[in-house]
Amino acid sequence: MLRKESMIVEKNVIACELHDYVEVACMYNYQLKLILKDGQVMEGKAVDIVQSDDHRELLIIDNGAQEQVDLMTLSKMQVLTPNANFKEVIF
């Protein structure tokens, strides 16, 4: 059994298994509800993953404006799009 702590890899990058779910969400432009570790809730359409100048991975979501969400701040990603390949990912 993998413990939650083992899912975080060095250099502040999420584990590949979790990254794959974010990539699929972007590929299909899923509508997401994101719950951040600080309790903040965001909703928007998954657009892309980019890397910042300081090498952080950022999820771009579109909720009328494009916002960047550091993948390391994610606690939960819920998919709101009907018939999606998955419904929820816990980070």
Biopython code that builds the backbone (N, CA, C, O; Angstrom):
import numpy as np
from Bio.PDB.StructureBuilder import StructureBuilder

atoms = [
    (1, "MET", "N", (0.846, -1.192, 0.000)),
    (1, "MET", "CA", (0.000, 0.000, 0.000)),
    (1, "MET", "C", (0.878, 1.237, 0.000)),
    (1, "MET", "O", (1.793, 1.362, 0.815)),
    (2, "LEU", "N", (0.598, 2.148, -0.914)),
    (2, "LEU", "CA", (1.354, 3.394, -0.975)),
    (2, "LEU", "C", (0.777, 4.393, 0.005)),
    (2, "LEU", "O", (-0.432, 4.620, 0.054)),
    (3, "ARG", "N", (1.655, 4.976, 0.773)),
    (3, "ARG", "CA", (1.204, 6.023, 1.683)),
    (3, "ARG", "C", (1.181, 7.343, 0.938)),
    (3, "ARG", "O", (1.919, 7.537, -0.028)),
    (4, "LYS", "N", (0.339, 8.240, 1.390)),
    (4, "LYS", "CA", (0.182, 9.541, 0.742)),
    (4, "LYS", "C", (1.523, 10.246, 0.580)),
    (4, "LYS", "O", (1.775, 10.876, -0.447)),
    (5, "GLU", "N", (2.390, 10.142, 1.597)),
    (5, "GLU", "CA", (3.679, 10.823, 1.548)),
    (5, "GLU", "C", (4.559, 10.279, 0.431)),
    (5, "GLU", "O", (5.393, 11.004, -0.112)),
    (6, "SER", "N", (4.376, 8.994, 0.080)),
    (6, "SER", "CA", (5.209, 8.408, -0.961)),
    (6, "SER", "C", (4.775, 8.830, -2.356)),
    (6, "SER", "O", (5.489, 8.580, -3.328)),
    (7, "MET", "N", (3.614, 9.467, -2.467)),
    (7, "MET", "CA", (3.131, 9.917, -3.767)),
    (7, "MET", "C", (3.772, 11.234, -4.194)),
    (7, "MET", "O", (3.666, 11.623, -5.357)),
    (8, "ILE", "N", (4.429, 11.918, -3.274)),
    (8, "ILE", "CA", (5.101, 13.164, -3.606)),
    (8, "ILE", "C", (6.564, 12.846, -3.871)),
    (8, "ILE", "O", (7.237, 12.225, -3.048)),
    (9, "VAL", "N", (7.040, 13.272, -5.012)),
    (9, "VAL", "CA", (8.407, 12.994, -5.417)),
    (9, "VAL", "C", (9.272, 14.205, -5.085)),
    (9, "VAL", "O", (8.763, 15.306, -4.874)),
    (10, "GLU", "N", (10.568, 13.993, -5.043)),
    (10, "GLU", "CA", (11.482, 15.098, -4.772)),
    (10, "GLU", "C", (11.288, 16.226, -5.778)),
    (10, "GLU", "O", (10.657, 16.028, -6.816)),
    (11, "LYS", "N", (11.814, 17.386, -5.485)),
    (11, "LYS", "CA", (11.781, 18.574, -6.338)),
    (11, "LYS", "C", (10.383, 19.151, -6.489)),
    (11, "LYS", "O", (10.100, 19.831, -7.476)),
    (12, "ASN", "N", (9.500, 18.891, -5.521)),
    (12, "ASN", "CA", (8.154, 19.455, -5.546)),
    (12, "ASN", "C", (7.382, 19.135, -6.824)),
    (12, "ASN", "O", (6.765, 20.009, -7.432)),
    (13, "VAL", "N", (7.430, 17.876, -7.213)),
    (13, "VAL", "CA", (6.695, 17.395, -8.379)),
    (13, "VAL", "C", (5.771, 16.285, -7.892)),
    (13, "VAL", "O", (6.181, 15.435, -7.102)),
    (14, "ILE", "N", (4.525, 16.290, -8.362)),
    (14, "ILE", "CA", (3.607, 15.231, -7.953)),
    (14, "ILE", "C", (3.984, 13.929, -8.645)),
    (14, "ILE", "O", (4.655, 13.936, -9.677)),
    (15, "ALA", "N", (3.554, 12.827, -8.078)),
    (15, "ALA", "CA", (3.848, 11.506, -8.630)),
    (15, "ALA", "C", (3.246, 11.355, -10.030)),
    (15, "ALA", "O", (2.225, 11.961, -10.356)),
    (16, "CYS", "N", (3.901, 10.540, -10.836)),
    (16, "CYS", "CA", (3.456, 10.323, -12.216)),
    (16, "CYS", "C", (2.006, 9.852, -12.289)),
    (16, "CYS", "O", (1.259, 10.268, -13.173)),
    (17, "GLU", "N", (1.609, 8.978, -11.351)),
    (17, "GLU", "CA", (0.248, 8.449, -11.372)),
    (17, "GLU", "C", (-0.781, 9.579, -11.234)),
    (17, "GLU", "O", (-1.824, 9.567, -11.887)),
    (18, "LEU", "N", (-0.471, 10.540, -10.386)),
    (18, "LEU", "CA", (-1.389, 11.671, -10.189)),
    (18, "LEU", "C", (-1.311, 12.634, -11.368)),
    (18, "LEU", "O", (-2.326, 13.179, -11.803)),
    (19, "HIS", "N", (-0.105, 12.838, -11.878)),
    (19, "HIS", "CA", (0.097, 13.740, -13.015)),
    (19, "HIS", "C", (-0.703, 13.267, -14.223)),
    (19, "HIS", "O", (-1.252, 14.079, -14.969)),
    (20, "ASP", "N", (-0.767, 11.951, -14.410)),
    (20, "ASP", "CA", (-1.515, 11.388, -15.540)),
    (20, "ASP", "C", (-2.981, 11.810, -15.513)),
    (20, "ASP", "O", (-3.556, 12.114, -16.558)),
    (21, "TYR", "N", (-3.591, 11.831, -14.327)),
    (21, "TYR", "CA", (-4.990, 12.255, -14.218)),
    (21, "TYR", "C", (-5.156, 13.718, -14.626)),
    (21, "TYR", "O", (-6.137, 14.074, -15.280)),
    (22, "VAL", "N", (-4.213, 14.553, -14.247)),
    (22, "VAL", "CA", (-4.277, 15.973, -14.611)),
    (22, "VAL", "C", (-4.127, 16.111, -16.124)),
    (22, "VAL", "O", (-4.825, 16.910, -16.747)),
    (23, "GLU", "N", (-3.222, 15.338, -16.712)),
    (23, "GLU", "CA", (-3.038, 15.375, -18.170)),
    (23, "GLU", "C", (-4.304, 14.943, -18.912)),
    (23, "GLU", "O", (-4.679, 15.553, -19.913)),
    (24, "VAL", "N", (-4.959, 13.890, -18.417)),
    (24, "VAL", "CA", (-6.203, 13.426, -19.046)),
    (24, "VAL", "C", (-7.270, 14.512, -18.938)),
    (24, "VAL", "O", (-8.004, 14.755, -19.896)),
    (25, "ALA", "N", (-7.361, 15.161, -17.790)),
    (25, "ALA", "CA", (-8.336, 16.246, -17.614)),
    (25, "ALA", "C", (-8.097, 17.356, -18.633)),
    (25, "ALA", "O", (-9.049, 17.913, -19.179)),
    (26, "CYS", "N", (-6.839, 17.675, -18.887)),
    (26, "CYS", "CA", (-6.519, 18.706, -19.881)),
    (26, "CYS", "C", (-6.824, 18.227, -21.299)),
    (26, "CYS", "O", (-7.360, 18.978, -22.115)),
    (27, "MET", "N", (-6.481, 16.978, -21.582)),
    (27, "MET", "CA", (-6.676, 16.425, -22.921)),
    (27, "MET", "C", (-8.157, 16.467, -23.321)),
    (27, "MET", "O", (-8.484, 16.739, -24.476)),
    (28, "TYR", "N", (-9.042, 16.199, -22.367)),
    (28, "TYR", "CA", (-10.474, 16.184, -22.644)),
    (28, "TYR", "C", (-11.185, 17.470, -22.208)),
    (28, "TYR", "O", (-12.410, 17.565, -22.282)),
    (29, "ASN", "N", (-10.411, 18.451, -21.756)),
    (29, "ASN", "CA", (-10.983, 19.726, -21.298)),
    (29, "ASN", "C", (-12.105, 19.517, -20.287)),
    (29, "ASN", "O", (-13.167, 20.130, -20.389)),
    (30, "TYR", "N", (-11.859, 18.649, -19.312)),
    (30, "TYR", "CA", (-12.855, 18.381, -18.284)),
    (30, "TYR", "C", (-13.121, 19.629, -17.447)),
    (30, "TYR", "O", (-12.221, 20.423, -17.174)),
    (31, "GLN", "N", (-14.370, 19.775, -17.055)),
    (31, "GLN", "CA", (-14.756, 20.799, -16.096)),
    (31, "GLN", "C", (-14.395, 20.259, -14.719)),
    (31, "GLN", "O", (-14.811, 19.159, -14.354)),
    (32, "LEU", "N", (-13.619, 21.028, -13.947)),
    (32, "LEU", "CA", (-13.089, 20.552, -12.683)),
    (32, "LEU", "C", (-13.524, 21.414, -11.508)),
    (32, "LEU", "O", (-13.800, 22.606, -11.645)),
    (33, "LYS", "N", (-13.575, 20.776, -10.365)),
    (33, "LYS", "CA", (-13.675, 21.465, -9.082)),
    (33, "LYS", "C", (-12.396, 21.078, -8.337)),
    (33, "LYS", "O", (-12.157, 19.902, -8.066)),
    (34, "LEU", "N", (-11.589, 22.068, -8.014)),
    (34, "LEU", "CA", (-10.321, 21.838, -7.339)),
    (34, "LEU", "C", (-10.424, 22.279, -5.894)),
    (34, "LEU", "O", (-10.885, 23.383, -5.605)),
    (35, "ILE", "N", (-9.997, 21.422, -4.993)),
    (35, "ILE", "CA", (-9.914, 21.792, -3.584)),
    (35, "ILE", "C", (-8.426, 21.844, -3.254)),
    (35, "ILE", "O", (-7.707, 20.854, -3.391)),
    (36, "LEU", "N", (-7.981, 23.024, -2.815)),
    (36, "LEU", "CA", (-6.573, 23.217, -2.516)),
    (36, "LEU", "C", (-6.279, 22.871, -1.066)),
    (36, "LEU", "O", (-7.189, 22.801, -0.240)),
    (37, "LYS", "N", (-5.022, 22.657, -0.764)),
    (37, "LYS", "CA", (-4.616, 22.289, 0.588)),
    (37, "LYS", "C", (-4.988, 23.343, 1.618)),
    (37, "LYS", "O", (-5.161, 23.020, 2.793)),
    (38, "ASP", "N", (-5.116, 24.609, 1.195)),
    (38, "ASP", "CA", (-5.486, 25.675, 2.128)),
    (38, "ASP", "C", (-7.002, 25.820, 2.267)),
    (38, "ASP", "O", (-7.482, 26.732, 2.941)),
    (39, "GLY", "N", (-7.770, 24.903, 1.615)),
    (39, "GLY", "CA", (-9.226, 24.938, 1.711)),
    (39, "GLY", "C", (-9.905, 25.726, 0.613)),
    (39, "GLY", "O", (-11.127, 25.662, 0.482)),
    (40, "GLN", "N", (-9.154, 26.462, -0.176)),
    (40, "GLN", "CA", (-9.727, 27.244, -1.279)),
    (40, "GLN", "C", (-10.326, 26.291, -2.315)),
    (40, "GLN", "O", (-9.775, 25.223, -2.579)),
    (41, "VAL", "N", (-11.461, 26.689, -2.898)),
    (41, "VAL", "CA", (-12.139, 25.901, -3.927)),
    (41, "VAL", "C", (-12.165, 26.711, -5.217)),
    (41, "VAL", "O", (-12.498, 27.896, -5.216)),
    (42, "MET", "N", (-11.808, 26.051, -6.318)),
    (42, "MET", "CA", (-11.798, 26.695, -7.633)),
    (42, "MET", "C", (-12.506, 25.777, -8.617)),
    (42, "MET", "O", (-12.448, 24.553, -8.494)),
    (43, "GLU", "N", (-13.172, 26.376, -9.590)),
    (43, "GLU", "CA", (-13.793, 25.599, -10.654)),
    (43, "GLU", "C", (-13.379, 26.180, -11.984)),
    (43, "GLU", "O", (-13.169, 27.386, -12.113)),
    (44, "GLY", "N", (-13.262, 25.305, -12.981)),
    (44, "GLY", "CA", (-12.933, 25.761, -14.322)),
    (44, "GLY", "C", (-12.621, 24.580, -15.218)),
    (44, "GLY", "O", (-12.515, 23.440, -14.766)),
    (45, "LYS", "N", (-12.476, 24.881, -16.497)),
    (45, "LYS", "CA", (-12.167, 23.868, -17.498)),
    (45, "LYS", "C", (-10.655, 23.675, -17.555)),
    (45, "LYS", "O", (-9.907, 24.645, -17.676)),
    (46, "ALA", "N", (-10.203, 22.426, -17.466)),
    (46, "ALA", "CA", (-8.775, 22.122, -17.562)),
    (46, "ALA", "C", (-8.288, 22.440, -18.977)),
    (46, "ALA", "O", (-8.878, 21.988, -19.959)),
    (47, "VAL", "N", (-7.214, 23.216, -19.074)),
    (47, "VAL", "CA", (-6.715, 23.654, -20.372)),
    (47, "VAL", "C", (-5.348, 23.050, -20.676)),
    (47, "VAL", "O", (-5.156, 22.460, -21.739)),
    (48, "ASP", "N", (-4.395, 23.191, -19.750)),
    (48, "ASP", "CA", (-3.020, 22.779, -20.033)),
    (48, "ASP", "C", (-2.217, 22.721, -18.737)),
    (48, "ASP", "O", (-2.650, 23.216, -17.697)),
    (49, "ILE", "N", (-1.051, 22.115, -18.822)),
    (49, "ILE", "CA", (-0.073, 22.139, -17.736)),
    (49, "ILE", "C", (1.162, 22.848, -18.280)),
    (49, "ILE", "O", (1.666, 22.503, -19.349)),
    (50, "VAL", "N", (1.638, 23.832, -17.545)),
    (50, "VAL", "CA", (2.832, 24.578, -17.948)),
    (50, "VAL", "C", (3.835, 24.556, -16.795)),
    (50, "VAL", "O", (3.499, 24.235, -15.654)),
    (51, "GLN", "N", (5.066, 24.905, -17.129)),
    (51, "GLN", "CA", (6.098, 24.984, -16.095)),
    (51, "GLN", "C", (6.480, 26.444, -15.904)),
    (51, "GLN", "O", (6.718, 27.170, -16.869)),
    (52, "SER", "N", (6.536, 26.864, -14.634)),
    (52, "SER", "CA", (6.894, 28.247, -14.325)),
    (52, "SER", "C", (8.412, 28.418, -14.439)),
    (52, "SER", "O", (9.151, 27.445, -14.585)),
    (53, "ASP", "N", (8.850, 29.653, -14.371)),
    (53, "ASP", "CA", (10.285, 29.945, -14.446)),
    (53, "ASP", "C", (11.062, 29.272, -13.324)),
    (53, "ASP", "O", (12.238, 28.947, -13.485)),
    (54, "ASP", "N", (10.404, 29.062, -12.184)),
    (54, "ASP", "CA", (11.083, 28.410, -11.049)),
    (54, "ASP", "C", (10.773, 26.901, -11.004)),
    (54, "ASP", "O", (10.899, 26.262, -9.960)),
    (55, "HIS", "N", (10.364, 26.344, -12.165)),
    (55, "HIS", "CA", (10.185, 24.903, -12.375)),
    (55, "HIS", "C", (9.019, 24.278, -11.624)),
    (55, "HIS", "O", (9.011, 23.066, -11.404)),
    (56, "ARG", "N", (8.036, 25.078, -11.226)),
    (56, "ARG", "CA", (6.805, 24.525, -10.640)),
    (56, "ARG", "C", (5.864, 24.166, -11.781)),
    (56, "ARG", "O", (5.835, 24.844, -12.808)),
    (57, "GLU", "N", (5.100, 23.105, -11.599)),
    (57, "GLU", "CA", (4.116, 22.722, -12.600)),
    (57, "GLU", "C", (2.788, 23.372, -12.250)),
    (57, "GLU", "O", (2.323, 23.302, -11.112)),
    (58, "LEU", "N", (2.187, 24.005, -13.249)),
    (58, "LEU", "CA", (0.957, 24.768, -13.047)),
    (58, "LEU", "C", (-0.139, 24.252, -13.969)),
    (58, "LEU", "O", (0.068, 24.101, -15.173)),
    (59, "LEU", "N", (-1.293, 23.987, -13.400)),
    (59, "LEU", "CA", (-2.473, 23.629, -14.174)),
    (59, "LEU", "C", (-3.170, 24.923, -14.572)),
    (59, "LEU", "O", (-3.451, 25.774, -13.727)),
    (60, "ILE", "N", (-3.445, 25.063, -15.858)),
    (60, "ILE", "CA", (-4.196, 26.219, -16.351)),
    (60, "ILE", "C", (-5.662, 25.810, -16.421)),
    (60, "ILE", "O", (-6.014, 24.844, -17.099)),
    (61, "ILE", "N", (-6.514, 26.551, -15.715)),
    (61, "ILE", "CA", (-7.956, 26.324, -15.813)),
    (61, "ILE", "C", (-8.607, 27.591, -16.338)),
    (61, "ILE", "O", (-8.138, 28.701, -16.086)),
    (62, "ASP", "N", (-9.684, 27.410, -17.064)),
    (62, "ASP", "CA", (-10.425, 28.530, -17.644)),
    (62, "ASP", "C", (-11.783, 28.613, -16.962)),
    (62, "ASP", "O", (-12.609, 27.708, -17.083)),
    (63, "ASN", "N", (-12.006, 29.712, -16.242)),
    (63, "ASN", "CA", (-13.298, 29.959, -15.590)),
    (63, "ASN", "C", (-13.772, 31.363, -15.954)),
    (63, "ASN", "O", (-14.282, 32.109, -15.118)),
    (64, "GLY", "N", (-13.587, 31.698, -17.232)),
    (64, "GLY", "CA", (-13.880, 33.046, -17.702)),
    (64, "GLY", "C", (-12.591, 33.813, -17.892)),
    (64, "GLY", "O", (-12.478, 34.653, -18.785)),
    (65, "ALA", "N", (-11.624, 33.520, -17.049)),
    (65, "ALA", "CA", (-10.250, 34.013, -17.167)),
    (65, "ALA", "C", (-9.370, 32.793, -16.937)),
    (65, "ALA", "O", (-9.773, 31.848, -16.260)),
    (66, "GLN", "N", (-8.191, 32.816, -17.493)),
    (66, "GLN", "CA", (-7.302, 31.675, -17.272)),
    (66, "GLN", "C", (-6.524, 31.873, -15.982)),
    (66, "GLN", "O", (-5.882, 32.902, -15.773)),
    (67, "GLU", "N", (-6.596, 30.858, -15.118)),
    (67, "GLU", "CA", (-5.889, 30.901, -13.839)),
    (67, "GLU", "C", (-4.879, 29.773, -13.784)),
    (67, "GLU", "O", (-5.072, 28.717, -14.387)),
    (68, "GLN", "N", (-3.794, 30.008, -13.050)),
    (68, "GLN", "CA", (-2.760, 28.999, -12.864)),
    (68, "GLN", "C", (-2.853, 28.446, -11.452)),
    (68, "GLN", "O", (-2.959, 29.197, -10.482)),
    (69, "VAL", "N", (-2.812, 27.117, -11.350)),
    (69, "VAL", "CA", (-2.887, 26.446, -10.061)),
    (69, "VAL", "C", (-1.657, 25.554, -9.926)),
    (69, "VAL", "O", (-1.453, 24.646, -10.732)),
    (70, "ASP", "N", (-0.844, 25.811, -8.915)),
    (70, "ASP", "CA", (0.333, 24.986, -8.654)),
    (70, "ASP", "C", (-0.129, 23.579, -8.293)),
    (70, "ASP", "O", (-0.920, 23.406, -7.366)),
    (71, "LEU", "N", (0.358, 22.575, -9.016)),
    (71, "LEU", "CA", (-0.070, 21.199, -8.760)),
    (71, "LEU", "C", (0.246, 20.754, -7.340)),
    (71, "LEU", "O", (-0.452, 19.895, -6.800)),
    (72, "MET", "N", (1.274, 21.313, -6.724)),
    (72, "MET", "CA", (1.644, 20.936, -5.357)),
    (72, "MET", "C", (0.640, 21.451, -4.326)),
    (72, "MET", "O", (0.665, 21.015, -3.175)),
    (73, "THR", "N", (-0.245, 22.372, -4.721)),
    (73, "THR", "CA", (-1.230, 22.903, -3.781)),
    (73, "THR", "C", (-2.548, 22.129, -3.820)),
    (73, "THR", "O", (-3.446, 22.396, -3.020)),
    (74, "LEU", "N", (-2.672, 21.169, -4.746)),
    (74, "LEU", "CA", (-3.918, 20.424, -4.886)),
    (74, "LEU", "C", (-4.101, 19.420, -3.757)),
    (74, "LEU", "O", (-3.172, 18.708, -3.374)),
    (75, "SER", "N", (-5.323, 19.382, -3.236)),
    (75, "SER", "CA", (-5.705, 18.378, -2.258)),
    (75, "SER", "C", (-6.642, 17.358, -2.911)),
    (75, "SER", "O", (-6.534, 16.154, -2.677)),
    (76, "LYS", "N", (-7.569, 17.871, -3.741)),
    (76, "LYS", "CA", (-8.549, 17.012, -4.407)),
    (76, "LYS", "C", (-8.937, 17.639, -5.732)),
    (76, "LYS", "O", (-9.046, 18.860, -5.845)),
    (77, "MET", "N", (-9.145, 16.790, -6.739)),
    (77, "MET", "CA", (-9.627, 17.236, -8.043)),
    (77, "MET", "C", (-10.873, 16.415, -8.353)),
    (77, "MET", "O", (-10.804, 15.193, -8.486)),
    (78, "GLN", "N", (-12.003, 17.090, -8.466)),
    (78, "GLN", "CA", (-13.261, 16.432, -8.802)),
    (78, "GLN", "C", (-13.625, 16.801, -10.238)),
    (78, "GLN", "O", (-13.530, 17.963, -10.632)),
    (79, "VAL", "N", (-14.040, 15.812, -11.008)),
    (79, "VAL", "CA", (-14.439, 16.040, -12.393)),
    (79, "VAL", "C", (-15.948, 16.234, -12.436)),
    (79, "VAL", "O", (-16.710, 15.375, -11.993)),
    (80, "LEU", "N", (-16.368, 17.368, -12.973)),
    (80, "LEU", "CA", (-17.787, 17.699, -13.065)),
    (80, "LEU", "C", (-18.382, 17.321, -14.420)),
    (80, "LEU", "O", (-19.603, 17.306, -14.574)),
    (81, "THR", "N", (-17.539, 17.019, -15.394)),
    (81, "THR", "CA", (-17.986, 16.647, -16.732)),
    (81, "THR", "C", (-18.666, 15.281, -16.687)),
    (81, "THR", "O", (-18.082, 14.325, -16.177)),
    (82, "PRO", "N", (-19.895, 15.169, -17.212)),
    (82, "PRO", "CA", (-20.593, 13.874, -17.220)),
    (82, "PRO", "C", (-19.828, 12.836, -18.043)),
    (82, "PRO", "O", (-19.174, 13.176, -19.029)),
    (83, "ASN", "N", (-19.916, 11.578, -17.635)),
    (83, "ASN", "CA", (-19.319, 10.443, -18.345)),
    (83, "ASN", "C", (-17.810, 10.539, -18.522)),
    (83, "ASN", "O", (-17.264, 10.017, -19.495)),
    (84, "ALA", "N", (-17.142, 11.193, -17.603)),
    (84, "ALA", "CA", (-15.687, 11.314, -17.659)),
    (84, "ALA", "C", (-15.039, 9.967, -17.327)),
    (84, "ALA", "O", (-15.692, 9.070, -16.793)),
    (85, "ASN", "N", (-13.760, 9.835, -17.646)),
    (85, "ASN", "CA", (-13.022, 8.598, -17.394)),
    (85, "ASN", "C", (-12.792, 8.347, -15.909)),
    (85, "ASN", "O", (-12.558, 7.207, -15.509)),
    (86, "PHE", "N", (-12.853, 9.376, -15.095)),
    (86, "PHE", "CA", (-12.703, 9.263, -13.643)),
    (86, "PHE", "C", (-13.475, 10.406, -13.009)),
    (86, "PHE", "O", (-13.839, 11.365, -13.691)),
    (87, "LYS", "N", (-13.728, 10.314, -11.710)),
    (87, "LYS", "CA", (-14.538, 11.325, -11.030)),
    (87, "LYS", "C", (-13.775, 12.149, -10.021)),
    (87, "LYS", "O", (-14.058, 13.333, -9.845)),
    (88, "GLU", "N", (-12.793, 11.530, -9.342)),
    (88, "GLU", "CA", (-12.122, 12.234, -8.260)),
    (88, "GLU", "C", (-10.711, 11.692, -8.070)),
    (88, "GLU", "O", (-10.467, 10.492, -8.195)),
    (89, "VAL", "N", (-9.783, 12.605, -7.764)),
    (89, "VAL", "CA", (-8.412, 12.231, -7.467)),
    (89, "VAL", "C", (-8.022, 12.953, -6.178)),
    (89, "VAL", "O", (-8.219, 14.160, -6.038)),
    (90, "ILE", "N", (-7.466, 12.191, -5.246)),
    (90, "ILE", "CA", (-6.981, 12.757, -3.992)),
    (90, "ILE", "C", (-5.464, 12.872, -4.097)),
    (90, "ILE", "O", (-4.787, 11.900, -4.432)),
    (91, "PHE", "N", (-4.936, 14.047, -3.815)),
    (91, "PHE", "CA", (-3.496, 14.280, -3.919)),
    (91, "PHE", "C", (-2.815, 14.158, -2.579)),
    (91, "PHE", "O", (-1.599, 14.325, -2.486)),
]
sb = StructureBuilder()
sb.init_structure("model")
sb.init_model(0)
sb.init_chain("A")
sb.init_seg("    ")
for serial, (resi, resn, name, xyz) in enumerate(atoms, 1):
    if name == "N":
        sb.init_residue(resn, " ", resi, " ")
    sb.init_atom(name, np.array(xyz, "f"), 0.0, 1.0, " ", f" {name:<3s}", serial, name[0])
structure = sb.get_structure()
